Amino acid sequence: MKTLLVIDRIEEDWAVMEYPETKAVFNMPFCLLPAGAAEGDIISMELSISREITAAEKERIGKLLEGHMEDD
């Protein structure tokens, strides 16, 4: 899913972002924005689910939990 966000303002290490479709406002760490990003810039962002990494993490956590259960 590709979406557009507007940098409303920058407050210390945070960018206050606006999602124009719904007017939702939220904070994002400024360090995640492209170099040179400034107030008023429109950021194109693509969001996706990494199924492979999600599955690997679930497996890793499951193994950790199994190991914890054996300790009891």
Biopython code that builds the backbone (N, CA, C, O; Angstrom):
import numpy as np
from Bio.PDB.StructureBuilder import StructureBuilder

atoms = [
    (1, "MET", "N", (0.852, -1.174, 0.000)),
    (1, "MET", "CA", (0.000, 0.000, 0.000)),
    (1, "MET", "C", (0.897, 1.236, 0.000)),
    (1, "MET", "O", (1.717, 1.414, 0.901)),
    (2, "LYS", "N", (0.744, 2.062, -0.982)),
    (2, "LYS", "CA", (1.502, 3.298, -1.059)),
    (2, "LYS", "C", (0.604, 4.441, -0.586)),
    (2, "LYS", "O", (-0.569, 4.512, -0.955)),
    (3, "THR", "N", (1.154, 5.322, 0.219)),
    (3, "THR", "CA", (0.364, 6.421, 0.761)),
    (3, "THR", "C", (1.196, 7.696, 0.807)),
    (3, "THR", "O", (2.426, 7.648, 0.787)),
    (4, "LEU", "N", (0.529, 8.811, 0.868)),
    (4, "LEU", "CA", (1.193, 10.105, 0.972)),
    (4, "LEU", "C", (0.937, 10.693, 2.350)),
    (4, "LEU", "O", (-0.176, 10.630, 2.873)),
    (5, "LEU", "N", (1.986, 11.267, 2.928)),
    (5, "LEU", "CA", (1.913, 11.920, 4.225)),
    (5, "LEU", "C", (2.517, 13.307, 4.111)),
    (5, "LEU", "O", (3.425, 13.527, 3.310)),
    (6, "VAL", "N", (2.022, 14.240, 4.904)),
    (6, "VAL", "CA", (2.542, 15.601, 4.916)),
    (6, "VAL", "C", (3.268, 15.832, 6.236)),
    (6, "VAL", "O", (2.745, 15.517, 7.305)),
    (7, "ILE", "N", (4.478, 16.384, 6.155)),
    (7, "ILE", "CA", (5.184, 16.768, 7.379)),
    (7, "ILE", "C", (4.577, 18.087, 7.843)),
    (7, "ILE", "O", (4.846, 19.141, 7.266)),
    (8, "ASP", "N", (3.764, 18.021, 8.882)),
    (8, "ASP", "CA", (3.095, 19.207, 9.405)),
    (8, "ASP", "C", (4.096, 20.127, 10.101)),
    (8, "ASP", "O", (4.128, 21.335, 9.867)),
    (9, "ARG", "N", (4.915, 19.514, 10.968)),
    (9, "ARG", "CA", (5.930, 20.286, 11.690)),
    (9, "ARG", "C", (6.939, 19.320, 12.293)),
    (9, "ARG", "O", (6.719, 18.110, 12.343)),
    (10, "ILE", "N", (8.040, 19.882, 12.744)),
    (10, "ILE", "CA", (9.087, 19.088, 13.379)),
    (10, "ILE", "C", (9.259, 19.602, 14.794)),
    (10, "ILE", "O", (9.459, 20.797, 15.014)),
    (11, "GLU", "N", (9.180, 18.690, 15.750)),
    (11, "GLU", "CA", (9.340, 19.020, 17.169)),
    (11, "GLU", "C", (10.436, 18.138, 17.740)),
    (11, "GLU", "O", (10.233, 16.945, 17.963)),
    (12, "GLU", "N", (11.591, 18.728, 17.974)),
    (12, "GLU", "CA", (12.774, 18.025, 18.467)),
    (12, "GLU", "C", (13.097, 16.854, 17.533)),
    (12, "GLU", "O", (13.387, 17.078, 16.358)),
    (13, "ASP", "N", (13.055, 15.627, 18.021)),
    (13, "ASP", "CA", (13.410, 14.459, 17.202)),
    (13, "ASP", "C", (12.189, 13.813, 16.544)),
    (13, "ASP", "O", (12.277, 12.700, 16.026)),
    (14, "TRP", "N", (11.064, 14.504, 16.565)),
    (14, "TRP", "CA", (9.823, 13.940, 16.029)),
    (14, "TRP", "C", (9.280, 14.782, 14.888)),
    (14, "TRP", "O", (9.369, 16.009, 14.900)),
    (15, "ALA", "N", (8.720, 14.099, 13.909)),
    (15, "ALA", "CA", (8.001, 14.776, 12.834)),
    (15, "ALA", "C", (6.520, 14.559, 13.090)),
    (15, "ALA", "O", (6.081, 13.424, 13.271)),
    (16, "VAL", "N", (5.761, 15.615, 13.107)),
    (16, "VAL", "CA", (4.307, 15.504, 13.246)),
    (16, "VAL", "C", (3.766, 15.357, 11.832)),
    (16, "VAL", "O", (3.860, 16.275, 11.017)),
    (17, "MET", "N", (3.199, 14.187, 11.554)),
    (17, "MET", "CA", (2.750, 13.838, 10.213)),
    (17, "MET", "C", (1.235, 13.922, 10.109)),
    (17, "MET", "O", (0.515, 13.661, 11.073)),
    (18, "GLU", "N", (0.765, 14.290, 8.928)),
    (18, "GLU", "CA", (-0.678, 14.285, 8.676)),
    (18, "GLU", "C", (-0.957, 13.343, 7.521)),
    (18, "GLU", "O", (-0.283, 13.377, 6.492)),
    (19, "TYR", "N", (-1.963, 12.501, 7.710)),
    (19, "TYR", "CA", (-2.449, 11.619, 6.659)),
    (19, "TYR", "C", (-3.644, 12.335, 6.032)),
    (19, "TYR", "O", (-4.735, 12.313, 6.602)),
    (20, "PRO", "N", (-3.463, 12.971, 4.869)),
    (20, "PRO", "CA", (-4.492, 13.849, 4.306)),
    (20, "PRO", "C", (-5.854, 13.193, 4.049)),
    (20, "PRO", "O", (-6.885, 13.862, 4.119)),
    (21, "GLU", "N", (-5.864, 11.911, 3.758)),
    (21, "GLU", "CA", (-7.145, 11.256, 3.450)),
    (21, "GLU", "C", (-8.126, 11.314, 4.610)),
    (21, "GLU", "O", (-9.332, 11.450, 4.400)),
    (22, "THR", "N", (-7.618, 11.213, 5.834)),
    (22, "THR", "CA", (-8.505, 11.209, 7.001)),
    (22, "THR", "C", (-8.226, 12.364, 7.955)),
    (22, "THR", "O", (-8.927, 12.533, 8.953)),
    (23, "LYS", "N", (-7.205, 13.158, 7.649)),
    (23, "LYS", "CA", (-6.757, 14.251, 8.519)),
    (23, "LYS", "C", (-6.174, 13.735, 9.828)),
    (23, "LYS", "O", (-6.010, 14.506, 10.773)),
    (24, "ALA", "N", (-5.858, 12.446, 9.899)),
    (24, "ALA", "CA", (-5.228, 11.885, 11.098)),
    (24, "ALA", "C", (-3.837, 12.482, 11.246)),
    (24, "ALA", "O", (-3.129, 12.696, 10.262)),
    (25, "VAL", "N", (-3.457, 12.745, 12.486)),
    (25, "VAL", "CA", (-2.145, 13.312, 12.793)),
    (25, "VAL", "C", (-1.450, 12.369, 13.764)),
    (25, "VAL", "O", (-2.058, 11.879, 14.716)),
    (26, "PHE", "N", (-0.162, 12.121, 13.509)),
    (26, "PHE", "CA", (0.597, 11.239, 14.392)),
    (26, "PHE", "C", (2.067, 11.634, 14.360)),
    (26, "PHE", "O", (2.518, 12.334, 13.453)),
    (27, "ASN", "N", (2.805, 11.175, 15.364)),
    (27, "ASN", "CA", (4.236, 11.448, 15.448)),
    (27, "ASN", "C", (5.028, 10.304, 14.839)),
    (27, "ASN", "O", (4.656, 9.136, 14.959)),
    (28, "MET", "N", (6.126, 10.658, 14.183)),
    (28, "MET", "CA", (7.030, 9.676, 13.609)),
    (28, "MET", "C", (8.451, 10.132, 13.949)),
    (28, "MET", "O", (8.753, 11.322, 13.861)),
    (29, "PRO", "N", (9.324, 9.199, 14.334)),
    (29, "PRO", "CA", (10.709, 9.612, 14.590)),
    (29, "PRO", "C", (11.289, 10.292, 13.343)),
    (29, "PRO", "O", (11.229, 9.743, 12.242)),
    (30, "PHE", "N", (11.838, 11.463, 13.524)),
    (30, "PHE", "CA", (12.376, 12.233, 12.401)),
    (30, "PHE", "C", (13.463, 11.460, 11.664)),
    (30, "PHE", "O", (13.627, 11.618, 10.455)),
    (31, "CYS", "N", (14.204, 10.626, 12.385)),
    (31, "CYS", "CA", (15.303, 9.876, 11.770)),
    (31, "CYS", "C", (14.821, 8.875, 10.718)),
    (31, "CYS", "O", (15.626, 8.386, 9.925)),
    (32, "LEU", "N", (13.525, 8.563, 10.697)),
    (32, "LEU", "CA", (12.985, 7.638, 9.696)),
    (32, "LEU", "C", (12.670, 8.329, 8.368)),
    (32, "LEU", "O", (12.417, 7.661, 7.365)),
    (33, "LEU", "N", (12.686, 9.647, 8.361)),
    (33, "LEU", "CA", (12.368, 10.389, 7.139)),
    (33, "LEU", "C", (13.604, 10.523, 6.250)),
    (33, "LEU", "O", (14.732, 10.433, 6.734)),
    (34, "PRO", "N", (13.392, 10.735, 4.962)),
    (34, "PRO", "CA", (14.529, 10.896, 4.053)),
    (34, "PRO", "C", (15.370, 12.128, 4.421)),
    (34, "PRO", "O", (14.859, 13.110, 4.959)),
    (35, "ALA", "N", (16.656, 12.049, 4.119)),
    (35, "ALA", "CA", (17.556, 13.182, 4.377)),
    (35, "ALA", "C", (17.026, 14.421, 3.670)),
    (35, "ALA", "O", (16.592, 14.353, 2.520)),
    (36, "GLY", "N", (17.065, 15.530, 4.353)),
    (36, "GLY", "CA", (16.618, 16.793, 3.778)),
    (36, "GLY", "C", (15.132, 17.058, 3.914)),
    (36, "GLY", "O", (14.648, 18.099, 3.469)),
    (37, "ALA", "N", (14.391, 16.127, 4.527)),
    (37, "ALA", "CA", (12.948, 16.320, 4.713)),
    (37, "ALA", "C", (12.704, 17.538, 5.599)),
    (37, "ALA", "O", (13.433, 17.771, 6.563)),
    (38, "ALA", "N", (11.667, 18.316, 5.261)),
    (38, "ALA", "CA", (11.374, 19.538, 6.003)),
    (38, "ALA", "C", (9.867, 19.729, 6.123)),
    (38, "ALA", "O", (9.085, 19.070, 5.438)),
    (39, "GLU", "N", (9.479, 20.644, 7.005)),
    (39, "GLU", "CA", (8.059, 20.963, 7.191)),
    (39, "GLU", "C", (7.421, 21.299, 5.844)),
    (39, "GLU", "O", (7.993, 22.026, 5.031)),
    (40, "GLY", "N", (6.231, 20.757, 5.629)),
    (40, "GLY", "CA", (5.498, 21.027, 4.396)),
    (40, "GLY", "C", (5.778, 20.028, 3.284)),
    (40, "GLY", "O", (5.031, 19.964, 2.307)),
    (41, "ASP", "N", (6.852, 19.243, 3.422)),
    (41, "ASP", "CA", (7.146, 18.239, 2.399)),
    (41, "ASP", "C", (6.102, 17.129, 2.412)),
    (41, "ASP", "O", (5.548, 16.780, 3.455)),
    (42, "ILE", "N", (5.854, 16.593, 1.245)),
    (42, "ILE", "CA", (4.957, 15.450, 1.108)),
    (42, "ILE", "C", (5.824, 14.214, 0.919)),
    (42, "ILE", "O", (6.660, 14.156, 0.017)),
    (43, "ILE", "N", (5.615, 13.240, 1.772)),
    (43, "ILE", "CA", (6.402, 12.018, 1.778)),
    (43, "ILE", "C", (5.568, 10.888, 1.187)),
    (43, "ILE", "O", (4.429, 10.665, 1.597)),
    (44, "SER", "N", (6.135, 10.191, 0.237)),
    (44, "SER", "CA", (5.507, 8.994, -0.312)),
    (44, "SER", "C", (6.047, 7.805, 0.468)),
    (44, "SER", "O", (7.261, 7.633, 0.583)),
    (45, "MET", "N", (5.155, 6.992, 1.000)),
    (45, "MET", "CA", (5.568, 5.891, 1.846)),
    (45, "MET", "C", (4.846, 4.622, 1.423)),
    (45, "MET", "O", (3.643, 4.638, 1.159)),
    (46, "GLU", "N", (5.584, 3.531, 1.362)),
    (46, "GLU", "CA", (4.976, 2.249, 1.002)),
    (46, "GLU", "C", (5.008, 1.340, 2.224)),
    (46, "GLU", "O", (6.056, 1.134, 2.836)),
    (47, "LEU", "N", (3.849, 0.804, 2.563)),
    (47, "LEU", "CA", (3.729, -0.100, 3.697)),
    (47, "LEU", "C", (3.355, -1.483, 3.192)),
    (47, "LEU", "O", (2.477, -1.633, 2.342)),
    (48, "SER", "N", (4.027, -2.483, 3.722)),
    (48, "SER", "CA", (3.709, -3.858, 3.339)),
    (48, "SER", "C", (4.019, -4.783, 4.508)),
    (48, "SER", "O", (4.756, -4.420, 5.425)),
    (49, "ILE", "N", (3.455, -5.964, 4.464)),
    (49, "ILE", "CA", (3.701, -6.975, 5.489)),
    (49, "ILE", "C", (4.779, -7.914, 4.959)),
    (49, "ILE", "O", (4.675, -8.409, 3.836)),
    (50, "SER", "N", (5.792, -8.156, 5.746)),
    (50, "SER", "CA", (6.827, -9.110, 5.372)),
    (50, "SER", "C", (6.441, -10.463, 5.963)),
    (50, "SER", "O", (6.753, -10.760, 7.116)),
    (51, "ARG", "N", (5.768, -11.267, 5.171)),
    (51, "ARG", "CA", (5.287, -12.569, 5.644)),
    (51, "ARG", "C", (6.444, -13.481, 6.061)),
    (51, "ARG", "O", (6.341, -14.203, 7.053)),
    (52, "GLU", "N", (7.542, -13.448, 5.304)),
    (52, "GLU", "CA", (8.684, -14.321, 5.603)),
    (52, "GLU", "C", (9.302, -13.959, 6.950)),
    (52, "GLU", "O", (9.570, -14.844, 7.762)),
    (53, "ILE", "N", (9.528, -12.685, 7.195)),
    (53, "ILE", "CA", (10.126, -12.261, 8.462)),
    (53, "ILE", "C", (9.155, -12.497, 9.612)),
    (53, "ILE", "O", (9.572, -12.899, 10.698)),
    (54, "THR", "N", (7.865, -12.254, 9.390)),
    (54, "THR", "CA", (6.853, -12.500, 10.422)),
    (54, "THR", "C", (6.860, -13.971, 10.831)),
    (54, "THR", "O", (6.847, -14.286, 12.021)),
    (55, "ALA", "N", (6.882, -14.862, 9.857)),
    (55, "ALA", "CA", (6.888, -16.301, 10.144)),
    (55, "ALA", "C", (8.141, -16.698, 10.919)),
    (55, "ALA", "O", (8.064, -17.487, 11.861)),
    (56, "ALA", "N", (9.294, -16.156, 10.527)),
    (56, "ALA", "CA", (10.547, -16.476, 11.217)),
    (56, "ALA", "C", (10.512, -15.993, 12.665)),
    (56, "ALA", "O", (10.980, -16.694, 13.563)),
    (57, "GLU", "N", (9.963, -14.803, 12.898)),
    (57, "GLU", "CA", (9.868, -14.269, 14.263)),
    (57, "GLU", "C", (8.914, -15.102, 15.114)),
    (57, "GLU", "O", (9.190, -15.367, 16.284)),
    (58, "LYS", "N", (7.787, -15.517, 14.524)),
    (58, "LYS", "CA", (6.846, -16.362, 15.268)),
    (58, "LYS", "C", (7.512, -17.673, 15.662)),
    (58, "LYS", "O", (7.322, -18.164, 16.774)),
    (59, "GLU", "N", (8.289, -18.235, 14.749)),
    (59, "GLU", "CA", (8.992, -19.485, 15.044)),
    (59, "GLU", "C", (10.029, -19.267, 16.148)),
    (59, "GLU", "O", (10.140, -20.078, 17.068)),
    (60, "ARG", "N", (10.785, -18.174, 16.055)),
    (60, "ARG", "CA", (11.810, -17.865, 17.061)),
    (60, "ARG", "C", (11.178, -17.686, 18.438)),
    (60, "ARG", "O", (11.681, -18.213, 19.430)),
    (61, "ILE", "N", (10.083, -16.949, 18.495)),
    (61, "ILE", "CA", (9.411, -16.705, 19.777)),
    (61, "ILE", "C", (8.812, -17.997, 20.318)),
    (61, "ILE", "O", (8.858, -18.255, 21.521)),
    (62, "GLY", "N", (8.251, -18.807, 19.426)),
    (62, "GLY", "CA", (7.711, -20.097, 19.851)),
    (62, "GLY", "C", (8.777, -20.966, 20.492)),
    (62, "GLY", "O", (8.524, -21.619, 21.504)),
    (63, "LYS", "N", (9.975, -20.977, 19.905)),
    (63, "LYS", "CA", (11.074, -21.765, 20.470)),
    (63, "LYS", "C", (11.497, -21.208, 21.828)),
    (63, "LYS", "O", (11.805, -21.970, 22.744)),
    (64, "LEU", "N", (11.512, -19.883, 21.957)),
    (64, "LEU", "CA", (11.838, -19.288, 23.251)),
    (64, "LEU", "C", (10.817, -19.681, 24.316)),
    (64, "LEU", "O", (11.176, -19.996, 25.450)),
    (65, "LEU", "N", (9.552, -19.659, 23.937)),
    (65, "LEU", "CA", (8.497, -20.024, 24.883)),
    (65, "LEU", "C", (8.583, -21.499, 25.257)),
    (65, "LEU", "O", (8.384, -21.857, 26.417)),
    (66, "GLU", "N", (8.877, -22.354, 24.282)),
    (66, "GLU", "CA", (9.028, -23.785, 24.568)),
    (66, "GLU", "C", (10.154, -23.999, 25.575)),
    (66, "GLU", "O", (10.009, -24.777, 26.518)),
    (67, "GLY", "N", (11.273, -23.310, 25.375)),
    (67, "GLY", "CA", (12.408, -23.423, 26.291)),
    (67, "GLY", "C", (12.048, -22.941, 27.684)),
    (67, "GLY", "O", (12.503, -23.506, 28.679)),
    (68, "HIS", "N", (11.235, -21.901, 27.757)),
    (68, "HIS", "CA", (10.808, -21.364, 29.058)),
    (68, "HIS", "C", (9.885, -22.359, 29.758)),
    (68, "HIS", "O", (9.978, -22.546, 30.971)),
    (69, "MET", "N", (9.005, -22.988, 29.005)),
    (69, "MET", "CA", (8.057, -23.942, 29.582)),
    (69, "MET", "C", (8.789, -25.165, 30.150)),
    (69, "MET", "O", (8.353, -25.742, 31.146)),
    (70, "GLU", "N", (9.898, -25.559, 29.518)),
    (70, "GLU", "CA", (10.659, -26.721, 29.987)),
    (70, "GLU", "C", (11.333, -26.442, 31.314)),
    (70, "GLU", "O", (11.611, -27.371, 32.072)),
    (71, "ASP", "N", (11.605, -25.155, 31.615)),
    (71, "ASP", "CA", (12.252, -24.778, 32.863)),
    (71, "ASP", "C", (11.325, -24.937, 34.070)),
    (71, "ASP", "O", (11.795, -25.071, 35.200)),
    (72, "ASP", "N", (10.023, -24.923, 33.837)),
    (72, "ASP", "CA", (9.053, -24.992, 34.954)),
    (72, "ASP", "C", (8.931, -26.387, 35.531)),
    (72, "ASP", "O", (8.162, -26.603, 36.467)),
]
sb = StructureBuilder()
sb.init_structure("model")
sb.init_model(0)
sb.init_chain("A")
sb.init_seg("    ")
for serial, (resi, resn, name, xyz) in enumerate(atoms, 1):
    if name == "N":
        sb.init_residue(resn, " ", resi, " ")
    sb.init_atom(name, np.array(xyz, "f"), 0.0, 1.0, " ", f" {name:<3s}", serial, name[0])
structure = sb.get_structure()
